[in-house]
């Protein structure tokens, strides 16, 4: 069994023949948060498959704000994880989604913050040649959004 905390999504991906699972944890509750403080700020976890035991073990934890979806994208030799959060991060942080790049020994490092709308419940990342797009599903609207993302 893998530890989760209000899990809403799993994303599987491989890097250099290693298998990873990223879980989007949405809610910090119970014994993890006895005071009920900042209940939407929680850790989401990336696991890696231990090839000796064939069990997934914790690889890295990242602070998220009610994470609802992870998406993996690889561009050439670079590997990215996108996470969308359902809640704001506080302190005036209105950016709802983060992009992490795999840095080898440094693991996944935050490289971009994206302004995505609140109540985004799902998103997909896809490429068309050199263009990268995000499609956002919104629980509170009658329309979804398509965003073109540019990495600089």
Secondary structure, DSSP 8 states (H G I E B T S, - for coil): ----SSEEEEEEEEETTEEEEEEEE----GGG-TT-TTTTEEEEEEEEEETTTTEEEEEEEEEEESEEEEEEEEETTEEEEEEEESS--BTTB---EEEEEE-GGG-EEEEEEE---TTEEEEEEEEETTEEEEEEEETTSS--EEEEE---
